[in-house]
Amino acid sequence: MSRIALIVALGAVVASGLPSPGLFLALGLGTAAIGTGWVGYRRARDPGFSRLAGAAAITIGAIGSLLGGLRVALALAAIDHLDRMLG
């Protein structure tokens, strides 16, 4: 479960740099990485590395979500600026 969470988290970070649908994909993958990372971290019977990988997936997924959210905010700010320029 932790490896899947890490792959999804890295996908969120990569998607945050992609064009148009990438920002929404980053938000979704980041949220999924946080959820699956949490599940991987909470499994007490797994070895330490798997639990640590789950915690890393939570962190990387949160970074991907924040970057995607920042891109959404910047796009909305740019649209607002263009709207004010055109009157």
Contacts in CASP RR format, 6 or more apart in sequence:
PFRMAT RR
TARGET T0000
AUTHOR 0000-0000-0000
METHOD contacts of the structure
MODEL  1
MSRIALIVALGAVVASGLPSPGLFLALGLGTAAIGTGWVGYRRARDPGFS
RLAGAAAITIGAIGSLLGGLRVALALAAIDHLDRMLG
1 36 0 8 1.000
1 37 0 8 1.000
1 39 0 8 1.000
1 40 0 8 1.000
1 43 0 8 1.000
1 50 0 8 1.000
1 54 0 8 1.000
2 37 0 8 1.000
2 40 0 8 1.000
2 41 0 8 1.000
2 46 0 8 1.000
2 50 0 8 1.000
2 51 0 8 1.000
2 53 0 8 1.000
2 54 0 8 1.000
2 57 0 8 1.000
3 53 0 8 1.000
4 36 0 8 1.000
5 33 0 8 1.000
5 35 0 8 1.000
5 36 0 8 1.000
5 37 0 8 1.000
5 39 0 8 1.000
5 40 0 8 1.000
5 53 0 8 1.000
5 54 0 8 1.000
5 57 0 8 1.000
5 58 0 8 1.000
6 33 0 8 1.000
6 53 0 8 1.000
6 54 0 8 1.000
6 56 0 8 1.000
6 57 0 8 1.000
6 60 0 8 1.000
8 29 0 8 1.000
8 30 0 8 1.000
8 32 0 8 1.000
8 33 0 8 1.000
8 36 0 8 1.000
8 57 0 8 1.000
8 61 0 8 1.000
9 29 0 8 1.000
9 30 0 8 1.000
9 33 0 8 1.000
9 37 0 8 1.000
9 56 0 8 1.000
9 57 0 8 1.000
9 58 0 8 1.000
9 60 0 8 1.000
9 61 0 8 1.000
9 64 0 8 1.000
10 60 0 8 1.000
11 26 0 8 1.000
11 29 0 8 1.000
11 33 0 8 1.000
12 25 0 8 1.000
12 26 0 8 1.000
12 28 0 8 1.000
12 29 0 8 1.000
12 30 0 8 1.000
12 32 0 8 1.000
12 33 0 8 1.000
12 60 0 8 1.000
12 61 0 8 1.000
12 63 0 8 1.000
12 64 0 8 1.000
12 65 0 8 1.000
13 26 0 8 1.000
13 60 0 8 1.000
13 61 0 8 1.000
13 63 0 8 1.000
13 64 0 8 1.000
13 67 0 8 1.000
15 22 0 8 1.000
15 23 0 8 1.000
15 25 0 8 1.000
15 26 0 8 1.000
15 29 0 8 1.000
15 64 0 8 1.000
16 22 0 8 1.000
16 23 0 8 1.000
16 26 0 8 1.000
16 64 0 8 1.000
16 67 0 8 1.000
16 68 0 8 1.000
16 71 0 8 1.000
17 23 0 8 1.000
17 26 0 8 1.000
17 67 0 8 1.000
17 71 0 8 1.000
18 25 0 8 1.000
18 26 0 8 1.000
22 68 0 8 1.000
23 68 0 8 1.000
23 69 0 8 1.000
23 71 0 8 1.000
23 72 0 8 1.000
23 75 0 8 1.000
24 72 0 8 1.000
26 64 0 8 1.000
26 65 0 8 1.000
26 67 0 8 1.000
26 68 0 8 1.000
26 69 0 8 1.000
26 71 0 8 1.000
27 65 0 8 1.000
27 68 0 8 1.000
27 69 0 8 1.000
27 72 0 8 1.000
28 65 0 8 1.000
29 61 0 8 1.000
29 64 0 8 1.000
30 61 0 8 1.000
30 62 0 8 1.000
30 64 0 8 1.000
30 65 0 8 1.000
31 65 0 8 1.000
33 57 0 8 1.000
33 58 0 8 1.000
33 60 0 8 1.000
33 61 0 8 1.000
33 64 0 8 1.000
34 57 0 8 1.000
34 58 0 8 1.000
34 61 0 8 1.000
34 62 0 8 1.000
34 65 0 8 1.000
35 58 0 8 1.000
36 54 0 8 1.000
36 57 0 8 1.000
37 54 0 8 1.000
37 55 0 8 1.000
37 57 0 8 1.000
37 58 0 8 1.000
38 54 0 8 1.000
38 58 0 8 1.000
40 46 0 8 1.000
40 50 0 8 1.000
40 51 0 8 1.000
40 53 0 8 1.000
40 54 0 8 1.000
40 57 0 8 1.000
41 51 0 8 1.000
41 54 0 8 1.000
41 55 0 8 1.000
41 58 0 8 1.000
43 50 0 8 1.000
43 51 0 8 1.000
44 51 0 8 1.000
END
